[in-house]
């Protein structure tokens, strides 16, 4: 177990962590490495630093696993096409998303997409309404023909309630439990906002799907996917999404008293001009006291301090998750400056562990 104190900003600390992660892959090419961060913003910076420093194999797990993203992007391509089915570019984008599923080699895909963009979608999908352009010979083009017939069948089903249509598409595309889970999760999230009325416009569904992609994917557990990083690769993800996963070497930056507090003064939640009172926590506490169920009691002097205790407990649980992701080597680091430009101290956990390992 290693402990790194960096004199400087969190960005300088993260750059040093990135350099050490690259050095770890070079020194131990048969091992896997991960950088576990507290926020997606910090993870994005880590990815940029790794790219600037020439890291060869980097896995971005910030927004879910590669398998999750593949499922989500496939469904997005289909839904966007449903919103404008007469647009050749939308049909080409849907074919692009589903090419691997349809067995179309990527090397053959370019000419196919150009051919689709130059054609009328209704003639490609429903040749009975007009003479369809003849498909060139060859197995890849035959696979494209089958894919177009599948898309036409889904479009015909579009007269049914939209949740049923999406369920049919998910059942057609996926067999693995984790893929089906993501598909059903998306449908459930859409239904919560849009309901299940058949007259719901596909453009509305496409817009809400984009909202889900941008903001509502944190509840998708990484551990349901068979994620197996390649030796010599560096994975970047959040501590939250690291649950259930393991790497040989793990780096956890910014183990500061602010990010992982243990005492109230290390991270106050209230507003200075209101005597550091957390108005949201105080209002929720009063509502709970007025609740007919009752029985809710504070464990602290105030709802504001109770909110801090809840936050501190959650952050320490998160840190424990990160610490236990390492199979061989763990490096905790902290910078001397906070993201606000002020001096900061390391978390009590950092200090206790470093003293314990030095004594050992």
C-alpha positions as CSV (number, residue, x, y, z in Angstrom):
1,X,0.0,0.0,0.0
2,X,1.4,3.4,-1.1
3,X,0.6,6.9,0.1
4,X,1.3,9.9,-2.2
5,X,1.2,13.5,-1.0
6,X,1.5,16.0,-3.8
7,X,2.4,19.7,-3.2
8,X,0.1,21.5,-5.5
9,X,-3.4,21.5,-6.9
10,X,-5.7,18.5,-7.5
11,X,-4.9,18.7,-11.2
12,X,-1.2,18.4,-10.5
13,X,-1.9,15.4,-8.2
14,X,-4.1,13.8,-10.9
15,X,-1.3,14.3,-13.5
16,X,1.1,12.5,-11.2
17,X,-1.3,9.7,-10.6
18,X,-1.8,9.3,-14.4
19,X,2.0,9.1,-14.8
20,X,2.3,6.5,-12.1
21,X,-0.6,4.5,-13.6
22,X,1.2,4.4,-17.0
23,X,4.4,3.4,-15.3
24,X,2.6,0.6,-13.6
25,X,1.4,-0.8,-16.9
26,X,4.9,-0.6,-18.3
27,X,6.5,-2.3,-15.3
28,X,3.8,-4.9,-15.0
29,X,2.3,-5.5,-18.5
30,X,0.4,-8.6,-17.3
31,X,-1.5,-6.7,-14.7
32,X,-4.6,-4.5,-14.8
33,X,-4.7,-0.9,-13.4
34,X,-7.5,1.4,-12.4
35,X,-7.9,5.0,-11.4
36,X,-11.0,5.4,-9.2
37,X,-12.3,9.0,-8.8
38,X,-15.1,10.7,-6.8
39,X,-16.7,12.5,-9.7
40,X,-17.2,12.1,-13.5
41,X,-15.5,15.6,-13.9
42,X,-12.3,14.3,-12.2
43,X,-12.5,11.2,-14.3
44,X,-12.7,13.2,-17.4
45,X,-9.6,15.1,-16.5
46,X,-7.8,11.8,-15.7
47,X,-8.7,10.5,-19.2
48,X,-7.4,13.7,-20.8
49,X,-4.1,13.4,-18.9
50,X,-3.7,9.8,-19.9
51,X,-4.3,10.6,-23.5
52,X,-1.8,13.5,-23.4
53,X,0.8,11.3,-21.9
54,X,0.4,8.6,-24.6
55,X,-1.4,5.9,-22.6
56,X,-2.1,3.1,-25.1
57,X,-5.0,1.1,-23.6
58,X,-7.4,3.2,-21.6
59,X,-10.9,2.0,-20.7
60,X,-13.5,4.7,-20.0
61,X,-16.0,3.3,-17.4
62,X,-17.3,6.6,-16.2
63,X,-20.7,6.3,-18.0
64,X,-21.1,2.5,-17.6
65,X,-19.4,-0.5,-19.1
66,X,-18.7,-0.8,-22.8
67,X,-21.5,-3.4,-23.0
68,X,-23.9,-1.0,-21.4
69,X,-23.0,1.8,-23.8
70,X,-23.3,-0.5,-26.8
71,X,-26.9,-1.4,-25.8
72,X,-27.8,2.2,-25.1
73,X,-26.3,3.5,-28.4
74,X,-28.1,0.8,-30.4
75,X,-31.5,1.7,-28.8
76,X,-30.8,5.4,-29.3
77,X,-30.1,4.8,-33.0
78,X,-33.4,3.0,-33.4
79,X,-35.5,5.5,-31.5
80,X,-34.0,8.4,-33.3
81,X,-34.8,6.7,-36.6
82,X,-38.4,6.0,-35.4
83,X,-38.7,9.8,-34.8
84,X,-37.9,10.6,-38.4
85,X,-38.3,7.3,-40.4
86,X,-38.3,9.1,-43.8
87,X,-34.8,10.6,-43.2
88,X,-32.1,8.6,-45.1
89,X,-29.5,9.8,-42.6
90,X,-31.5,8.5,-39.7
91,X,-31.9,5.1,-41.4
92,X,-28.1,5.0,-42.1
93,X,-27.3,5.8,-38.5
94,X,-29.6,3.0,-37.3
95,X,-27.9,0.5,-39.7
96,X,-24.5,1.8,-38.4
97,X,-25.5,1.1,-34.8
98,X,-26.8,-2.5,-35.6
99,X,-24.1,-3.5,-38.1
100,X,-22.3,-5.8,-35.7
101,X,-25.5,-7.4,-34.6
102,X,-26.4,-8.0,-38.2
103,X,-23.0,-9.5,-39.1
104,X,-22.0,-6.7,-41.4
105,X,-18.2,-6.3,-41.4
106,X,-17.1,-2.7,-40.5
107,X,-14.8,-2.8,-43.5
108,X,-17.8,-3.2,-45.8
109,X,-20.1,-0.7,-44.0
110,X,-19.0,2.6,-45.7
111,X,-20.3,1.9,-49.2
112,X,-23.6,0.5,-47.7
113,X,-24.2,3.7,-45.6
114,X,-23.5,5.9,-48.7
115,X,-26.0,3.8,-50.7
116,X,-28.6,4.1,-48.0
117,X,-28.2,7.9,-47.8
118,X,-28.6,8.2,-51.5
119,X,-31.9,6.2,-51.5
120,X,-35.4,6.7,-50.4
121,X,-36.0,4.8,-47.1
122,X,-39.5,3.8,-48.0
123,X,-38.2,2.1,-51.2
124,X,-35.6,0.2,-49.2
125,X,-37.9,-0.9,-46.4
126,X,-41.2,-1.4,-48.3
127,X,-40.4,-2.4,-51.9
128,X,-44.1,-3.1,-52.6
129,X,-44.6,0.6,-52.7
130,X,-42.1,1.0,-55.5
131,X,-39.3,-0.8,-57.2
132,X,-36.5,-1.3,-54.6
133,X,-32.9,-0.7,-55.7
134,X,-31.1,-4.1,-56.3
135,X,-28.7,-5.1,-53.6
136,X,-25.2,-5.9,-54.8
137,X,-24.1,-9.4,-54.5
138,X,-22.2,-10.8,-51.6
139,X,-22.9,-12.1,-48.0
140,X,-22.5,-8.7,-46.3
141,X,-25.1,-7.1,-48.6
142,X,-27.4,-10.1,-48.0
143,X,-27.0,-9.4,-44.2
144,X,-27.9,-5.8,-44.9
145,X,-31.1,-6.9,-46.7
146,X,-32.1,-9.0,-43.7
147,X,-31.4,-6.0,-41.4
148,X,-33.6,-3.7,-43.5
149,X,-36.4,-6.3,-43.4
150,X,-36.1,-6.4,-39.6
151,X,-36.2,-2.6,-39.4
152,X,-39.3,-2.6,-41.6
153,X,-41.0,-5.1,-39.3
154,X,-40.3,-3.0,-36.3
155,X,-41.6,0.1,-38.0
156,X,-44.9,-1.7,-38.9
157,X,-45.2,-2.6,-35.2
158,X,-45.0,1.1,-34.4
159,X,-48.8,1.3,-34.4
160,X,-48.8,-0.6,-31.1
161,X,-48.2,1.2,-27.8
162,X,-44.6,2.3,-27.8
163,X,-43.5,0.3,-24.7
164,X,-44.6,-2.9,-26.5
165,X,-42.6,-1.9,-29.6
166,X,-39.5,-1.3,-27.6
167,X,-40.0,-4.5,-25.7
168,X,-40.1,-6.4,-29.0
169,X,-36.9,-4.7,-30.2
170,X,-35.1,-5.5,-26.9
171,X,-36.2,-9.1,-27.1
172,X,-35.1,-9.3,-30.7
173,X,-31.7,-7.8,-30.2
174,X,-30.5,-9.2,-26.9
175,X,-30.1,-12.6,-25.2
176,X,-27.8,-12.0,-22.3
177,X,-29.4,-11.1,-18.9
178,X,-27.3,-8.0,-18.4
179,X,-28.3,-6.6,-21.9
180,X,-32.0,-7.3,-21.3
181,X,-31.6,-5.6,-17.9
182,X,-30.4,-2.4,-19.6
183,X,-33.1,-2.5,-22.2
184,X,-35.9,-3.0,-19.6
185,X,-34.3,-0.3,-17.4
186,X,-34.6,2.2,-20.3
187,X,-38.2,1.3,-21.0
188,X,-39.1,1.7,-17.3
189,X,-37.4,5.1,-17.1
190,X,-39.2,6.3,-20.2
191,X,-42.6,5.0,-18.9
192,X,-42.1,6.9,-15.6
193,X,-41.9,10.2,-17.5
194,X,-44.1,9.6,-20.6
195,X,-46.6,7.0,-19.5
196,X,-47.6,4.2,-21.9
197,X,-50.1,6.0,-24.1
198,X,-49.9,4.8,-27.7
199,X,-50.2,8.3,-29.1
200,X,-46.9,9.4,-27.5
201,X,-44.8,10.9,-30.2
202,X,-41.5,9.2,-31.0
203,X,-39.8,12.5,-31.1
204,X,-40.7,13.0,-27.4
205,X,-39.4,9.5,-26.7
206,X,-36.1,10.3,-28.5
207,X,-35.7,13.6,-26.5
208,X,-36.4,11.8,-23.2
209,X,-34.0,9.0,-24.0
210,X,-31.3,11.6,-24.5
211,X,-32.1,12.9,-21.0
212,X,-31.7,9.4,-19.6
213,X,-28.3,9.1,-21.3
214,X,-27.2,12.4,-19.9
215,X,-28.5,12.3,-16.3
216,X,-30.1,9.1,-15.2
217,X,-27.7,6.2,-15.6
218,X,-26.2,6.1,-12.1
219,X,-28.5,3.4,-11.0
220,X,-27.2,0.9,-13.5
221,X,-24.9,-1.4,-11.6
222,X,-21.5,-2.2,-13.2
223,X,-21.4,-5.6,-11.5
224,X,-24.2,-7.1,-13.6
225,X,-21.8,-6.9,-16.6
226,X,-19.0,-9.4,-17.2
227,X,-16.3,-6.7,-17.2
228,X,-12.9,-8.2,-17.7
229,X,-10.2,-5.5,-18.3
230,X,-7.2,-6.5,-20.5
231,X,-3.8,-6.8,-18.9
232,X,-1.8,-3.7,-19.5
233,X,-4.9,-1.5,-19.6
234,X,-5.9,1.5,-17.4
235,X,-9.5,1.8,-16.4
236,X,-11.0,5.1,-15.3
237,X,-14.2,5.0,-13.3
238,X,-15.9,6.4,-10.2
239,X,-15.8,4.8,-6.8
240,X,-19.5,4.3,-7.1
241,X,-19.3,2.3,-10.3
242,X,-16.3,0.3,-9.2
243,X,-18.5,-1.8,-6.9
244,X,-18.2,-5.5,-7.7
245,X,-15.1,-5.0,-9.9
246,X,-11.4,-5.7,-9.3
247,X,-8.0,-4.7,-10.7
248,X,-4.4,-5.7,-9.8
249,X,-3.4,-2.1,-9.0
250,X,-5.7,0.7,-7.9
251,X,-5.1,4.4,-7.6
252,X,-7.5,6.6,-5.6
253,X,-6.7,10.3,-5.8
254,X,-8.0,13.2,-3.6
255,X,-8.3,11.3,-0.3
256,X,-8.7,14.6,1.4
257,X,-10.6,15.6,4.6
258,X,-13.1,17.5,2.4
259,X,-13.9,14.6,0.1
260,X,-13.9,12.0,2.9
261,X,-14.7,13.9,6.1
262,X,-14.9,12.5,9.6
263,X,-15.5,15.7,11.6
264,X,-18.1,18.3,11.0
265,X,-15.7,21.2,10.5
266,X,-14.0,19.4,7.6
267,X,-17.0,19.8,5.3
268,X,-19.9,22.0,6.4
269,X,-23.1,21.7,4.4
270,X,-24.9,24.9,5.3
271,X,-24.6,28.5,4.0
272,X,-22.3,31.0,5.7
273,X,-24.8,33.8,5.8
274,X,-27.3,31.5,7.5
275,X,-24.9,30.4,10.2
276,X,-24.0,27.3,8.1
277,X,-27.6,25.9,8.3
278,X,-28.5,23.3,5.7
279,X,-32.0,24.6,4.8
280,X,-32.9,21.5,2.8
281,X,-32.0,19.1,5.6
282,X,-33.8,21.3,8.2
283,X,-37.0,21.5,6.1
284,X,-36.9,17.7,5.5
285,X,-36.5,17.1,9.2
286,X,-39.6,19.2,10.0
287,X,-41.6,17.4,7.4
288,X,-40.6,14.1,8.9
289,X,-41.6,15.2,12.3
290,X,-45.0,16.2,10.9
291,X,-45.4,12.9,9.1
292,X,-48.3,10.7,10.5
293,X,-45.9,7.8,10.7
294,X,-43.6,9.8,13.1
295,X,-40.9,7.9,14.9
296,X,-38.0,9.7,13.1
297,X,-35.4,10.9,15.5
298,X,-32.1,12.8,15.0
299,X,-28.9,11.3,16.0
300,X,-27.2,14.7,16.1
301,X,-27.9,18.1,17.6
302,X,-29.6,19.3,14.4
303,X,-30.8,18.2,11.0
304,X,-27.8,20.0,9.5
305,X,-25.3,18.0,11.5
306,X,-27.3,14.8,10.8
307,X,-27.0,15.5,7.1
308,X,-23.2,15.8,7.6
309,X,-23.1,12.4,9.4
310,X,-25.1,10.8,6.6
311,X,-22.8,12.3,4.0
312,X,-19.6,11.3,5.9
313,X,-20.9,7.7,6.4
314,X,-21.7,7.4,2.7
315,X,-18.3,8.8,1.6
316,X,-16.4,6.5,3.9
317,X,-18.4,3.5,2.7
318,X,-17.5,4.6,-0.8
319,X,-13.8,4.8,0.1
320,X,-14.0,1.3,1.6
321,X,-15.4,0.0,-1.7
322,X,-12.5,1.6,-3.6
323,X,-9.8,0.3,-1.2
324,X,-11.1,-3.3,-1.5
325,X,-11.0,-3.2,-5.3
326,X,-7.3,-3.8,-5.4
327,X,-5.8,-7.3,-5.6
328,X,-2.1,-6.5,-5.4
329,X,-1.3,-2.8,-4.9
330,X,-3.2,0.2,-3.7
331,X,-2.1,3.9,-3.9
332,X,-3.9,6.6,-2.0
333,X,-3.0,10.2,-2.9
334,X,-3.9,13.7,-1.8
335,X,-2.9,17.2,-2.9
336,X,-1.9,20.1,-0.5
337,X,-4.4,22.4,-2.2
338,X,-8.1,22.0,-2.6
339,X,-10.1,22.6,-5.8
340,X,-10.9,26.0,-4.3
341,X,-7.3,27.0,-4.1
342,X,-7.0,26.8,-0.3
343,X,-4.8,24.5,1.8
344,X,-6.3,21.2,2.7
345,X,-5.4,18.2,4.8
346,X,-5.6,14.6,4.1
347,X,-8.5,12.5,5.3
348,X,-8.2,10.9,8.8
349,X,-8.4,7.5,7.0
350,X,-5.4,8.5,4.9
351,X,-3.4,9.6,8.0
352,X,-4.3,6.5,10.0
353,X,-3.5,4.0,7.3
354,X,-0.2,5.7,6.4
355,X,0.9,5.6,10.0
356,X,-0.1,2.0,10.4
357,X,1.8,0.9,7.3
358,X,4.9,2.9,8.2
359,X,4.8,1.3,11.7
360,X,4.4,-2.1,10.2
